[in-house]
């Protein structure tokens, strides 16, 4: 029986990067590099003639930048795309723009020791290619207009705000857009929101800044001992775990660089386990789209501690790995589409 390999097109103007990525990917028995292109015009020819399963796309290229090409690609032939981005403040903004435009995920390109740095990322690169091959390619993010809350829902929202002091969210692949959509649709206000989104160091700050500019809340990358307060959203910094703690004044977060959990730092399991211990039934836990199983055990701990727990459904997930693991473990009290999660939380509050 012949294995159907994942066919990857590498688009990068650097022959060195092309060679390293090809070596990493072709070392896997289920992946093949069908072609390499040095610019979007060459890439378009391969895409039209050979239809790759996944495209890796550099942001900075001659003749046409990666973002412009991505937007054109998504309009005429949507494909799973993984962005390859060297870190600069501008490129971190462009990476988020690429995810808005429909890219599935991204890999940070090392700025020093390119070969050694990319080789260290080989496990991550391979995992993201495999996840992208099964991902649902989403259209560009369209931000919803604010909707006035009906008076009939005010009682339920007030009840949810009193009952649920902490909203804890965990996500990975596809999560950047999902988190934004979820928070934009939330109508009740918990005393604080804590989030783990799998992202590398420094990119989480750009994500926080972007959310801060578009949401009616204060959003920031968490620092050790930051207070968790109403109308404040704290995002775990890349490279650090974030835990919820409680003292006489209320809730706060602690950050540390202990070893990765589930190959992740920050880890959703670490956050959720701490929320179960510190907040118990006063919390809501939500596992969103993402590859792997990070968050499932922590969500189960939250449910056992009396928290209301939700997993995003398969239909609305870009990658169903994390929600599926939580559902199969019995960690989710409710399974809901992304757009229905806020109402699921309110419905649970009405029953209490």
C-alpha positions as CSV (number, residue, x, y, z in Angstrom):
1,X,0.0,0.0,0.0
2,X,1.5,3.3,-1.1
3,X,1.5,6.2,1.4
4,X,-0.1,9.4,0.2
5,X,2.6,11.9,1.1
6,X,2.0,15.5,2.0
7,X,3.3,17.5,-1.0
8,X,4.9,20.8,0.1
9,X,5.9,23.8,-2.0
10,X,8.7,25.9,-0.5
11,X,8.6,29.6,-1.5
12,X,11.7,31.5,-0.3
13,X,14.2,33.7,-2.0
14,X,17.1,32.2,0.1
15,X,18.6,29.1,-1.4
16,X,20.0,28.3,2.1
17,X,16.5,28.4,3.7
18,X,15.1,26.3,0.8
19,X,17.8,23.7,1.3
20,X,17.4,23.5,5.1
21,X,13.6,23.3,4.9
22,X,13.8,20.6,2.2
23,X,16.2,18.6,4.3
24,X,14.0,18.8,7.4
25,X,10.8,17.9,5.5
26,X,12.1,15.1,3.3
27,X,13.5,13.4,6.3
28,X,9.9,12.5,7.2
29,X,8.4,9.5,5.5
30,X,5.0,11.1,5.0
31,X,6.2,14.4,3.5
32,X,7.8,15.3,0.2
33,X,8.9,18.6,-1.2
34,X,7.3,18.8,-4.6
35,X,9.1,22.0,-5.7
36,X,11.0,25.1,-4.5
37,X,10.3,28.6,-5.7
38,X,12.3,31.8,-5.3
39,X,9.5,34.3,-5.7
40,X,5.7,34.3,-5.9
41,X,5.6,34.4,-9.7
42,X,7.5,31.1,-9.9
43,X,5.4,29.8,-7.1
44,X,2.1,30.5,-8.9
45,X,3.3,28.4,-11.8
46,X,3.9,25.4,-9.5
47,X,0.6,25.9,-7.7
48,X,-1.4,26.0,-10.9
49,X,0.3,23.0,-12.5
50,X,1.0,20.7,-9.5
51,X,-1.5,21.7,-6.7
52,X,0.6,21.3,-3.5
53,X,-1.0,20.2,-0.2
54,X,0.9,22.8,1.8
55,X,2.8,26.0,1.0
56,X,5.6,27.5,3.1
57,X,5.9,31.1,2.3
58,X,8.5,33.7,3.2
59,X,7.2,37.2,4.1
60,X,10.1,39.2,2.6
61,X,10.8,38.4,-1.1
62,X,11.7,40.3,-4.2
63,X,9.2,41.3,-6.9
64,X,6.2,40.6,-4.6
65,X,6.1,40.3,-0.8
66,X,4.6,37.2,0.8
67,X,1.6,39.0,2.3
68,X,0.4,40.4,-1.1
69,X,0.9,36.9,-2.7
70,X,-1.0,35.2,0.2
71,X,-4.0,37.5,-0.3
72,X,-4.0,36.8,-4.0
73,X,-3.6,33.1,-3.5
74,X,-6.5,33.0,-1.0
75,X,-8.8,34.8,-3.5
76,X,-8.1,32.5,-6.5
77,X,-6.9,29.2,-5.0
78,X,-7.1,28.8,-1.2
79,X,-4.4,26.5,0.1
80,X,-3.0,25.8,3.6
81,X,-0.1,28.2,4.0
82,X,2.6,28.4,6.7
83,X,4.4,31.7,6.9
84,X,8.2,31.7,7.5
85,X,9.1,35.0,9.2
86,X,12.3,36.4,10.5
87,X,11.6,38.4,13.7
88,X,11.3,42.2,13.5
89,X,8.7,44.3,15.1
90,X,7.3,45.1,11.6
91,X,7.4,41.4,10.6
92,X,5.6,40.3,13.7
93,X,2.8,42.7,12.7
94,X,2.9,41.3,9.1
95,X,2.7,37.8,10.5
96,X,-0.5,38.6,12.3
97,X,-1.8,40.2,9.1
98,X,-1.0,37.0,7.2
99,X,-2.9,35.0,9.7
100,X,-5.8,37.4,9.3
101,X,-5.6,36.9,5.5
102,X,-5.9,33.1,5.9
103,X,-2.5,31.6,6.7
104,X,-2.8,28.6,8.9
105,X,0.3,29.1,11.0
106,X,3.8,30.5,11.0
107,X,7.4,29.5,11.9
108,X,9.9,32.2,13.2
109,X,13.0,32.2,11.0
110,X,16.1,32.6,13.3
111,X,18.0,35.8,12.8
112,X,21.4,34.3,13.7
113,X,22.8,30.8,12.9
114,X,20.1,30.2,10.3
115,X,20.9,26.5,9.8
116,X,21.3,25.6,13.5
117,X,18.2,27.6,14.4
118,X,15.9,26.1,11.8
119,X,17.2,22.6,12.7
120,X,16.2,23.2,16.3
121,X,12.8,24.1,15.0
122,X,12.5,21.0,12.9
123,X,10.0,19.2,15.2
124,X,7.8,22.3,15.2
125,X,8.1,22.8,11.4
126,X,7.1,19.2,10.7
127,X,4.2,19.2,13.2
128,X,2.9,22.4,11.6
129,X,3.1,21.1,8.1
130,X,1.2,17.9,9.1
131,X,-1.5,20.0,10.9
132,X,-1.8,22.4,7.9
133,X,-2.4,19.5,5.6
134,X,-5.5,18.6,7.5
135,X,-6.5,22.2,8.4
136,X,-9.6,24.0,7.2
137,X,-8.5,27.0,5.2
138,X,-10.4,30.0,6.5
139,X,-11.3,33.2,4.6
140,X,-9.8,36.5,5.7
141,X,-10.9,37.6,9.1
142,X,-13.8,40.1,9.0
143,X,-14.3,41.8,12.3
144,X,-17.9,41.9,13.4
145,X,-19.6,45.2,14.1
146,X,-20.6,45.7,17.8
147,X,-24.1,44.4,18.5
148,X,-26.3,46.1,21.1
149,X,-27.2,43.6,23.8
150,X,-31.0,43.0,24.0
151,X,-32.5,44.0,27.3
152,X,-33.8,40.4,27.7
153,X,-30.2,39.1,27.9
154,X,-29.1,41.6,30.5
155,X,-30.2,39.5,33.5
156,X,-28.3,36.4,32.3
157,X,-25.2,38.5,31.5
158,X,-25.2,40.1,35.0
159,X,-25.6,36.6,36.5
160,X,-22.7,35.3,34.5
161,X,-20.5,38.2,35.5
162,X,-21.2,37.5,39.2
163,X,-20.8,33.8,39.0
164,X,-17.7,33.6,36.7
165,X,-14.8,35.6,38.0
166,X,-12.2,34.2,35.6
167,X,-12.4,33.3,31.9
168,X,-9.4,31.1,30.9
169,X,-8.8,30.4,27.2
170,X,-6.3,28.1,25.5
171,X,-5.6,27.8,21.8
172,X,-2.9,27.0,19.2
173,X,-3.2,26.7,15.4
174,X,-6.0,29.0,14.2
175,X,-6.3,30.4,17.7
176,X,-5.3,34.0,17.0
177,X,-8.4,34.6,14.9
178,X,-10.6,32.4,17.1
179,X,-9.6,34.3,20.2
180,X,-10.3,37.7,18.6
181,X,-13.7,36.5,17.3
182,X,-14.6,35.0,20.7
183,X,-13.6,38.1,22.7
184,X,-15.4,40.4,20.2
185,X,-18.6,38.4,20.8
186,X,-18.5,38.2,24.6
187,X,-21.3,40.2,26.3
188,X,-20.7,39.3,29.9
189,X,-17.7,40.7,31.8
190,X,-15.7,38.3,34.0
191,X,-13.4,39.8,36.6
192,X,-10.5,38.9,34.4
193,X,-9.4,37.0,31.3
194,X,-6.3,34.9,31.1
195,X,-5.1,33.4,27.8
196,X,-2.5,31.0,26.5
197,X,-2.0,31.1,22.8
198,X,0.9,29.0,21.5
199,X,3.3,31.6,20.1
200,X,7.1,32.1,20.2
201,X,8.8,34.7,22.3
202,X,8.1,38.4,21.3
203,X,5.2,37.5,19.0
204,X,2.8,37.4,22.0
205,X,3.4,41.0,22.7
206,X,2.5,42.0,19.1
207,X,-0.7,39.9,19.5
208,X,-1.6,41.6,22.8
209,X,-1.0,45.1,21.2
210,X,-3.2,44.2,18.2
211,X,-6.1,43.0,20.5
212,X,-5.6,46.0,22.7
213,X,-6.2,48.3,19.7
214,X,-9.5,46.6,18.6
215,X,-11.2,45.4,21.8
216,X,-12.9,47.5,24.5
217,X,-10.6,46.0,27.1
218,X,-7.0,46.6,28.3
219,X,-5.0,43.8,26.7
220,X,-1.4,43.2,27.6
221,X,1.3,40.5,27.7
222,X,1.4,39.3,31.2
223,X,4.2,40.1,33.7
224,X,4.9,38.2,36.9
225,X,2.5,39.3,39.6
226,X,0.2,41.3,37.3
227,X,-3.3,41.6,38.9
228,X,-6.2,39.9,37.2
229,X,-9.0,42.5,37.1
230,X,-12.3,43.3,35.4
231,X,-11.9,44.6,31.8
232,X,-8.3,43.3,31.7
233,X,-7.0,40.6,29.5
234,X,-3.6,39.0,30.2
235,X,-1.8,36.9,27.5
236,X,0.9,34.5,28.6
237,X,4.3,35.7,27.2
238,X,6.0,33.4,24.7
239,X,8.6,31.3,26.3
240,X,7.0,31.5,29.8
241,X,4.3,29.5,31.6
242,X,1.5,31.5,33.2
243,X,-0.3,30.4,36.4
244,X,-3.3,31.9,38.2
245,X,-2.9,32.6,41.9
246,X,-5.0,34.1,44.6
247,X,-4.3,36.3,47.6
248,X,-6.2,38.4,50.0
249,X,-6.7,41.1,47.3
250,X,-8.0,38.8,44.6
251,X,-6.4,37.1,41.6
252,X,-3.0,37.6,40.1
253,X,-0.7,35.7,37.6
254,X,2.7,34.2,38.1
255,X,5.1,33.6,35.2
256,X,8.1,31.3,35.1
257,X,10.4,29.5,32.6
258,X,10.1,26.0,34.0
259,X,10.5,23.2,31.4
260,X,7.9,22.9,28.6
261,X,4.7,20.9,29.2
262,X,3.3,19.0,26.2
263,X,6.2,20.4,24.3
264,X,4.8,23.9,24.9
265,X,5.8,26.9,26.9
266,X,3.5,28.6,27.6
267,X,1.3,25.5,28.2
268,X,-2.5,25.6,28.4
269,X,-2.5,22.7,30.8
270,X,-0.3,24.6,33.2
271,X,-2.7,27.6,33.1
272,X,-5.9,25.5,33.4
273,X,-4.6,23.4,36.3
274,X,-3.8,26.6,38.2
275,X,-7.2,28.1,37.5
276,X,-8.8,24.9,38.8
277,X,-6.9,25.3,42.0
278,X,-7.2,29.0,42.5
279,X,-10.7,29.7,41.1
280,X,-12.6,26.4,41.0
281,X,-16.3,26.9,40.2
282,X,-15.8,30.7,39.8
283,X,-14.1,30.1,36.4
284,X,-14.9,29.2,32.8
285,X,-12.4,27.2,30.7
286,X,-12.5,27.3,26.9
287,X,-10.3,25.1,24.6
288,X,-10.2,26.5,21.1
289,X,-8.7,25.2,17.8
290,X,-5.2,23.8,17.8
291,X,-3.0,20.8,17.2
292,X,-1.9,18.4,19.8
293,X,-3.6,17.8,23.2
294,X,-2.4,20.6,25.4
295,X,-5.2,21.8,27.6
296,X,-7.2,18.6,27.8
297,X,-5.9,17.5,31.2
298,X,-6.1,21.0,32.6
299,X,-9.7,21.5,31.4
300,X,-10.6,18.2,33.0
301,X,-9.1,19.5,36.3
302,X,-11.2,22.7,35.9
303,X,-14.4,20.7,35.3
304,X,-13.7,18.5,38.4
305,X,-13.2,21.6,40.4
306,X,-16.7,22.9,39.5
307,X,-15.8,25.2,36.6
308,X,-17.9,25.4,33.4
309,X,-15.9,24.0,30.5
310,X,-16.3,24.4,26.8
311,X,-14.5,22.9,23.7
312,X,-14.8,24.4,20.3
313,X,-16.5,22.1,17.8
314,X,-14.9,20.4,14.8
315,X,-16.8,22.4,12.2
316,X,-15.5,25.8,13.3
317,X,-12.0,24.6,14.3
318,X,-9.1,25.2,11.9
319,X,-7.4,22.2,13.5
320,X,-9.5,19.9,15.8
321,X,-6.6,18.4,17.8
322,X,-6.9,20.2,21.2
323,X,-10.7,20.3,21.4
324,X,-10.9,16.7,20.3
325,X,-8.5,15.6,23.0
326,X,-10.5,17.5,25.6
327,X,-13.8,16.1,24.4
328,X,-12.5,12.5,24.4
329,X,-11.2,12.9,27.9
330,X,-14.6,14.1,29.2
331,X,-13.2,17.5,30.0
332,X,-15.8,19.6,28.2
333,X,-19.2,20.1,29.7
334,X,-20.3,21.7,26.4
335,X,-19.1,21.5,22.8
336,X,-20.0,24.5,20.7
337,X,-19.2,26.4,17.5
338,X,-17.0,29.4,18.0
339,X,-19.9,31.8,17.5
340,X,-22.1,29.9,20.0
341,X,-19.6,29.7,22.9
342,X,-20.7,33.0,24.5
343,X,-24.3,31.9,24.6
344,X,-23.3,28.5,26.0
345,X,-21.6,30.2,28.9
346,X,-24.7,32.4,29.5
347,X,-27.0,29.3,29.3
348,X,-24.9,27.6,31.9
349,X,-25.1,30.6,34.2
350,X,-28.9,30.6,33.9
351,X,-29.0,27.0,35.2
352,X,-27.1,27.8,38.4
